[in-house]
Amino acid sequence: MSKLHLIQEIETTVKMVATTEYDSIKLALYLDDLLSNYRIIAKDTEMITNDNTDYIYMFLSSLKIENYSEHTLKNYRYELNRFTNHLNTSVLKATTGDIRAYLAAHSHLKTSTIVTKIDTLSSFYGWLVREEELLKNPCMKIKRPRLEKKVRQGLTIIELEKVRAACIDARQRAIIEVFYSTGCRLDELRKLDINDIDWESGSTIVFGKGNKERHVYLSEKAKYYLKKYLDSRTDDCPALIASTRNPIRRLTNEGIQYQVKKIRDVAQIEKPLHPHVLRHTFAQLSLNNGMELADLQSLMGHEKADTTTRYAQVSEERKQTAFKRFHAQ
């Protein structure tokens, strides 16, 4: 039985005694009878640590059932472990002041990082309340810092060509072309198998956040370089993007990121380059070429249109073309 249930039973007992003439001996007898159903143990540091670990494990298990990605679960686990190490007591005893102190200890970090910490802790404590382990969420009184809405920066056509020219082998070029053509997230590309590609239609199905599936498409250029890469392989690994060292296996997220970093080092462009920048590039260049926002939203797997509109940075050239086309003289 949870602590909340125990509290509720004590409240009921106290109210029952309060309706009659107060008798401390009678109350003590009632509580003694009630608590005889429980085993009371004083918590030492080791037990607190074990309890915190158990709560984190159960919380992450519940998220896994809800189809949260392994990447998200890994980030939640890392943040909650950092918090409990700083707390040095049971998570059930943490106060709003404890959480503010933890956040203040990291005030030197970016605002977006602080917001992520608040969101993680709020989700965790919200789950503890729903599980009836706590009466209230200690994060409720903590306000999230306001984040500036930044336009997501992709590569220009010239920068994209520099990145293409910087690829030193068929695998690197295939990675760049597939990312740019499909707008895939890193983990979506990693999970793809060779047999997932429909070469006739130039499409494939990827599974995004919440395990939701969507169709994405390969350009003729992407198909050409992907086939060139696959023809160069002599292994029997089913993964679309594989390692080059034995044993040949599916390339990890870190492995793909490392290849993109190597490409950036050769390309020497000023902007950062990682898989999500190529996703931004797909979105911005598609919009600049006239793609409708609703179509882009579907291709990128966004639940909310507001997420897609962050990419709608209209170039000066596009604005000038639109003015000439639509302005009534």
Buried (B, 14 or more C-beta within 10 A) or exposed (E): EEEBEBEBBBEEBEEEBEEEEEEEEEBEEBBEEBBEEEEEEEEEEEEBBEBBEEBBEEBBEEBEEEEBBEEBBEBBBEBBEBBBEEBEBBBBEBEBEBBBEBBEEEEEEEEEEBBBBBBBBBBBBBBBBEBBBBEEBBBEEBEEEEEEEEEBBBBBEEBBEBBBEBBEEBBBBBBBBBBBBBBBBBBBBBBBEBEBBEEEEBBBEBBBBEEEEBBBBBBEEBBBBBBBBBEEBEEEBEBBBBBEEEEBEBBEBEBBBEBBEBBBEBBEBEBEBBBBBBBBBBBBBBBBEEBEBEEBBEBBBBEEEEEBBBBBBEEEEBEEEEEEEEEEE
